[in-house]
Amino acid sequence: MLSPVSFDNLRLFRDIAQSKSFSRGASMNKVSQSAASQHVQEMEKTLGVPLLDRSTRPLAVTDAGQLYLAFCRDVLRRKEEFEASFEQIKHEVEGTVRVASIYSVGLNEMVQLEQEFARRQPSARLEVEYLRPEKVYASVLADDADLGLVSYPEPSREIMVIPWRREEMVLAASPYHPLAAKSLIEPADLNGVDFIGFDEELPIRREVDRFFREQQIEVNQMFHFDNLQMIKEAVAHRVGVSIMPARAMLEEMGQGRLVAIPIGAQELYRPLGIIHRRKKRFQRVAQAFLDLLCEQPSTDLGLV
């Protein structure tokens, strides 16, 4: 019977037999030539047959040696396969990451993020719930969500903010609106226009109102909604124009339903942030998705 033998010794014999040299095999395994020779002699004594023919130069492997060499190769290959598979299991992320997001983080973008996350972490799941901003904060505070995605993020004693990106704000109009022919909107162009806005309690509404005050713009507020999709539909149906992030209009722009026109006088951006509870200890699955989010571009480039 073959007594227990270490992987190092299996590798040593394999390298001696394949190189047909005690000195080269010993060097490859960082042992002395005498130690290598002694190991083979001990193995031959254990098996009761010669494994190498030392009368030839280079060394020849006997029939018994070829059989033992095949055994060494097979064991070492299986060891490497085991280690590779085990390492993959160790680093594989499992579980579910829960994300609460405002509506205006585009569904298409979230689908792309989910697909990339699934490609990287096939054993993990991503659950996304779209909520009003105040409910995103509440969900994170209640630990119903691991991460939240909000605009104009506000840190607090209990909420940590990670800046995510800045989205350029533009005038959104139907391609048939008189302003759609302009390549740049000046503040004076907006005086008296029919306007579709966000609900008053939303941070983006406060930012647009601030812009109107600073630029002394008076618009005719036709409707206001609490979600971006309703505003885009109203604009597409020529109820009025609006101001919104260009990134949120990409699908409609591609369909020819909306146009995005840069606004002069000053740059308008909507900051987006990732929020989580302070001192929250992330599971590996949540950390993996957070890492993916942080890889995304921090600003919009060339959207309009």
C-alpha positions in Angstrom: 0.0 0.0 0.0 1.1 3.6 -0.7 1.8 5.4 2.5 0.6 9.0 2.9 2.6 11.4 0.7 2.6 15.2 0.6 1.6 17.3 -2.3 5.1 18.8 -2.2 6.6 15.3 -2.7 4.1 14.5 -5.5 5.1 17.8 -7.2 8.8 17.0 -6.7 8.6 13.6 -8.4 6.5 15.0 -11.2 9.1 17.7 -12.0 12.0 15.3 -11.8 10.3 12.9 -14.1 9.2 15.5 -16.6 12.5 17.3 -16.7 14.4 13.9 -16.5 16.9 15.6 -14.2 17.4 15.5 -10.4 19.1 18.8 -10.4 16.4 20.6 -12.5 13.5 19.0 -10.5 15.2 19.9 -7.2 15.7 23.5 -8.4 12.1 23.9 -9.4 11.0 22.8 -6.0 13.7 24.7 -4.1 15.3 21.7 -2.4 18.8 20.3 -2.7 19.6 17.6 -5.3 20.5 15.1 -2.5 17.1 15.7 -0.9 15.4 15.1 -4.2 17.4 11.9 -4.8 16.7 10.7 -1.3 12.9 11.2 -1.7 12.8 9.2 -4.9 14.8 6.4 -3.3 12.4 6.3 -0.3 9.4 6.2 -2.7 11.0 3.3 -4.7 11.6 1.4 -1.5 8.0 2.0 -0.4 6.6 0.8 -3.7 9.2 -2.0 -4.2 10.0 -1.0 -7.8 12.4 1.4 -9.5 10.7 4.5 -10.8 13.7 6.0 -12.6 16.4 4.4 -14.7 19.6 6.2 -13.5 21.9 4.4 -16.0 20.8 6.7 -18.9 21.4 10.3 -19.6 19.0 12.0 -19.3 17.1 10.0 -16.7 14.5 7.6 -18.1 11.2 6.9 -16.4 10.4 3.2 -16.0 6.9 1.7 -16.7 6.2 1.8 -13.0 7.5 5.4 -12.9 5.1 6.4 -15.7 2.2 5.0 -13.8 3.3 6.9 -10.6 3.9 10.0 -12.7 0.3 9.8 -14.1 -1.0 9.5 -10.5 1.0 12.6 -9.4 -0.3 14.6 -12.3 -3.9 13.6 -11.6 -3.7 14.4 -7.9 -2.1 17.7 -8.4 -4.5 18.7 -11.2 -7.5 17.8 -8.9 -5.9 19.8 -6.1 -5.6 22.9 -8.4 -9.2 22.4 -9.5 -10.4 22.1 -5.9 -8.5 25.2 -4.8 -9.9 27.3 -7.8 -13.5 26.2 -7.1 -13.1 26.7 -3.3 -11.7 30.2 -3.8 -14.6 31.1 -6.1 -17.1 29.9 -3.4 -15.2 31.9 -0.7 -15.5 35.1 -2.8 -19.0 34.5 -4.2 -21.5 36.9 -2.8 -24.9 35.5 -1.8 -28.0 37.1 -0.4 -30.2 40.0 -1.3 -29.4 43.8 -1.4 -32.4 46.0 -0.8 -32.4 49.4 -2.5 -35.0 52.2 -2.1 -34.8 54.8 -5.0 -36.6 57.9 -6.0 -38.7 57.5 -9.2 -36.5 59.6 -11.4 -33.5 57.3 -11.2 -34.3 55.8 -14.6 -35.8 52.3 -14.7 -33.6 51.6 -17.8 -30.5 52.5 -15.8 -31.5 50.4 -12.9 -32.1 47.4 -15.2 -28.6 47.8 -16.6 -27.2 48.0 -13.1 -29.2 44.9 -12.1 -27.9 43.0 -15.2 -24.3 44.0 -14.5 -24.7 43.0 -10.8 -26.1 39.6 -11.8 -23.2 39.1 -14.2 -20.7 39.8 -11.4 -22.6 38.1 -8.6 -24.8 35.4 -10.0 -25.8 34.1 -6.6 -27.0 37.5 -5.3 -30.3 39.3 -5.8 -31.2 42.9 -6.1 -34.6 44.2 -4.9 -35.4 47.8 -5.9 -38.4 49.7 -4.6 -39.3 53.2 -6.0 -40.6 55.6 -3.4 -41.0 59.3 -2.8 -37.9 61.0 -1.3 -39.1 61.1 2.3 -40.1 57.5 2.2 -36.6 56.5 0.9 -35.1 58.1 4.0 -37.7 56.4 6.2 -37.0 53.0 4.5 -33.3 53.4 5.1 -33.8 54.5 8.7 -36.1 51.5 9.4 -33.5 49.2 7.9 -36.1 48.1 5.3 -33.5 49.1 2.7 -29.7 48.7 2.8 -29.1 51.7 0.4 -31.2 54.6 -0.8 -30.8 56.7 -3.9 -32.0 60.3 -3.6 -31.6 63.7 -5.2 -30.3 66.7 -3.2 -29.2 64.3 -0.4 -29.2 65.6 3.2 -27.0 64.0 5.8 -28.1 63.8 9.4 -27.1 62.3 12.7 -28.5 59.0 11.5 -28.0 59.2 7.7 -24.7 59.1 5.9 -24.5 60.5 2.4 -22.1 59.2 -0.4 -22.1 61.7 -3.3 -23.0 59.7 -6.5 -23.2 62.1 -9.4 -24.3 65.5 -10.8 -27.0 65.4 -13.5 -27.3 68.3 -15.9 -30.7 70.0 -15.9 -32.2 71.1 -19.2 -35.4 72.4 -20.7 -37.6 69.5 -21.7 -40.0 70.2 -24.6 -42.0 68.4 -27.3 -40.3 68.5 -30.6 -43.3 70.5 -31.8 -43.0 73.2 -29.2 -41.9 76.6 -30.5 -38.9 76.5 -28.1 -37.7 73.2 -29.5 -36.0 74.9 -32.4 -33.6 76.8 -30.1 -30.1 75.4 -29.5 -29.9 77.3 -26.2 -32.6 78.7 -23.9 -32.1 82.1 -22.3 -34.0 83.0 -19.1 -36.1 85.5 -21.0 -37.4 82.8 -23.3 -39.2 81.1 -20.4 -41.3 84.1 -19.3 -44.9 83.3 -19.7 -44.5 79.7 -20.9 -46.8 77.0 -19.8 -44.8 74.9 -17.4 -45.2 71.5 -15.9 -43.5 71.3 -12.5 -42.8 68.9 -9.6 -44.8 68.9 -6.4 -43.8 71.7 -4.1 -42.4 69.6 -1.3 -39.8 67.9 -3.6 -36.2 69.2 -3.4 -36.0 69.5 -7.2 -39.0 71.8 -7.2 -37.4 74.1 -4.7 -34.2 74.2 -6.8 -36.2 75.1 -10.0 -38.2 77.8 -8.1 -34.9 79.2 -6.8 -33.6 79.4 -10.4 -36.8 81.2 -11.5 -36.5 83.8 -8.7 -32.8 84.5 -9.3 -33.4 84.9 -13.1 -36.7 86.8 -12.5 -38.6 84.3 -14.6 -42.4 84.0 -14.3 -44.0 80.9 -15.8 -47.6 79.7 -16.1 -47.7 76.7 -13.8 -50.1 74.3 -15.6 -49.7 71.1 -13.5 -47.4 69.7 -11.0 -46.7 66.0 -10.3 -44.8 63.9 -7.8 -43.0 61.7 -10.4 -41.0 62.3 -13.4 -42.8 60.0 -15.7 -46.1 62.0 -15.5 -44.2 65.2 -16.2 -42.5 63.7 -19.3 -45.9 62.5 -20.6 -47.5 65.9 -20.1 -44.5 67.6 -21.9 -44.7 65.0 -24.7 -48.4 65.8 -25.2 -47.6 69.6 -25.5 -49.3 70.6 -22.2 -46.2 72.7 -21.4 -42.4 72.5 -21.0 -40.4 71.5 -17.9 -36.9 71.5 -16.4 -35.5 68.1 -15.5 -32.3 66.1 -15.7 -31.2 65.3 -19.2 -30.3 61.8 -18.2 -33.9 61.0 -17.2 -35.0 61.8 -20.8 -32.7 59.6 -22.7 -35.3 57.0 -23.7 -37.9 59.7 -24.8 -35.2 61.6 -26.7 -34.2 58.4 -28.5 -37.8 57.9 -29.5 -38.1 61.4 -30.8 -40.9 62.3 -28.2 -38.8 64.9 -26.2 -36.0 67.3 -26.9 -33.5 68.5 -24.3 -32.3 72.1 -24.7 -29.4 73.5 -22.6 -30.3 76.5 -20.4 -28.0 79.6 -20.5 -27.2 82.1 -17.8 -26.1 79.5 -15.3 -25.5 75.8 -15.1 -28.2 73.7 -13.4 -27.3 70.4 -11.9 -29.2 67.9 -9.8 -27.0 66.1 -7.3 -27.7 62.5 -6.6 -26.5 60.7 -3.5 -26.4 57.2 -2.0 -27.7 57.1 1.6 -27.4 54.6 4.4 -27.7 54.4 8.1 -24.6 55.6 10.0 -22.5 52.8 11.4 -24.4 50.3 9.3 -22.5 47.1 8.9 -22.9 46.1 5.3 -23.3 42.5 4.3 -21.0 41.5 1.5 -23.9 41.6 -1.0 -24.7 45.2 -0.1 -21.1 46.2 -0.3 -20.7 44.6 -3.7 -23.7 46.6 -5.1 -22.4 49.8 -3.4 -19.1 49.3 -5.1 -20.8 48.9 -8.5 -22.8 52.2 -8.0 -19.6 54.0 -7.1 -18.0 52.9 -10.4 -20.6 54.9 -12.4 -19.6 58.3 -13.9 -19.9 61.1 -11.4 -21.1 63.7 -14.0 -23.1 63.7 -17.2 -21.0 64.2 -20.3 -22.4 64.9 -23.8 -26.0 64.1 -23.0 -27.3 67.1 -24.9 
